[in-house]
Amino acid sequence: MELQIGDVVYLKSDLNMNVLMTVSGKDGVSLWCTWFSGNDVKYHQFHKDSLAKYNQ
């Protein structure tokens, strides 16, 4: 399944939810995610294989 900008995703190793913000890199394997930790906005780049789409 192809991940799209705006998808709610989670790390396969962690059930905390993130929002996929951008796809970067020529090969599209580096994905930037954003999430909240309390009142702080956090962001980090992950390999696409480490993420899964959250299906409600």
Buried (B, 14 or more C-beta within 10 A) or exposed (E): EEBEEEBBBBBEEEEEEBBBBEBEEEEEEBBBBEBEEEEEEEEEEBEBEEBBEEEE
